[in-house]
């Protein structure tokens, strides 16, 4: 991965953007898109759209959501402690004892997630998971009035973890689910600006996926694509305790390439094109199977209007929905390259009617 792309990825991962509060991620994404996109569009929902080759045909929508799981401040008590509610699907064991960053009206406010120390927890409660609504955030305020000078009810917060390089090309951080996808679709668009596709390509960073695929629904309706390719993270099964998961998700390894999904949520002809492009361009890839509608933007895109020829690409991810999600930079590059070269191959004559034609 080149320096410019890595810096873009780092800024995107560092941004604070729980579902419904994606403006920090949007600002980073749009700033990068303006360096090469032929057109930039935004909608009232918060989706961002970088267009390559306006007026081309057919219309292709590339989708990756840039919202993340997080929390909202719901109450500030008399002693200045902040009570919170989750945004998206949290493992309640994870937030305890973490540093957090709150997006206050005057800037970022640091804090910590509080919990009663183990010395004072009754023995029968020590092996029980503390519920999320029993956790609080301490910013060091001495009273409600003092805390409200820094934060407001409804302010979003996330666990304070940015991007960290590990061995090889592995990186870890908060929110790769799915700012990895938002990164990939824009990197694919960057490549397409040079590949000069026949199609009009919309690289779309969508909102509110973590609370029900909401942004993909509105974005796909607005773009009205004939072809859609979503990118999200998927479960890597190459680490301890994942033995039984291999039977369900297959052998998915970090660093071994993008994952191409087969199943009813994927147009079979578009799947074949993706695999053929991967082979001819020597792009590493893996296959997984989803036997039903996936919990990704691909689900929403496929059933938009009269139906869309849809595919799903995924980035292998360890430790999903934690502040230390782990991915490989080479997998991100492979996914972007596969998306770009697939879009470059598609013309008006490409037939994606799945059967009988």
HELIX and SHEET records of a PDB file:
HELIX    1   1 UNK A    3  UNK A   14  1                                  12    
HELIX    2   2 UNK A   23  UNK A   33  1                                  11    
HELIX    3   3 UNK A  118  UNK A  120  5                                   3    
HELIX    4   4 UNK A  123  UNK A  125  5                                   3    
HELIX    5   5 UNK A  132  UNK A  134  5                                   3    
HELIX    6   6 UNK A  144  UNK A  147  1                                   4    
HELIX    7   7 UNK A  176  UNK A  195  1                                  20    
HELIX    8   8 UNK A  209  UNK A  211  5                                   3    
HELIX    9   9 UNK A  214  UNK A  223  1                                  10    
HELIX   10  10 UNK A  245  UNK A  249  1                                   5    
HELIX   11  11 UNK A  268  UNK A  280  1                                  13    
HELIX   12  12 UNK A  297  UNK A  302  1                                   6    
HELIX   13  13 UNK A  329  UNK A  345  1                                  17    
SHEET    1   A 8 UNK A  39  UNK A  42  0                                        
SHEET    2   A 8 UNK A  48  UNK A  52 -1                                        
SHEET    3   A 8 UNK A 200  UNK A 206 -1                                        
SHEET    4   A 8 UNK A  59  UNK A  65  1                                        
SHEET    5   A 8 UNK A 227  UNK A 235  1                                        
SHEET    6   A 8 UNK A 309  UNK A 317  1                                        
SHEET    7   A 8 UNK A 258  UNK A 262 -1                                        
SHEET    8   A 8 UNK A 285  UNK A 289  1                                        
SHEET    1   B 7 UNK A  70  UNK A  76  0                                        
SHEET    2   B 7 UNK A  82  UNK A  87 -1                                        
SHEET    3   B 7 UNK A 136  UNK A 138 -1                                        
SHEET    4   B 7 UNK A 107  UNK A 114 -1                                        
SHEET    5   B 7 UNK A  99  UNK A 104 -1                                        
SHEET    6   B 7 UNK A 156  UNK A 159 -1                                        
SHEET    7   B 7 UNK A  70  UNK A  76 -1                                        
SHEET    1   C 3 UNK A 164  UNK A 165  0                                        
SHEET    2   C 3 UNK A 170  UNK A 173 -1                                        
SHEET    3   C 3 UNK A 325  UNK A 328 -1                                        
END                                                                             
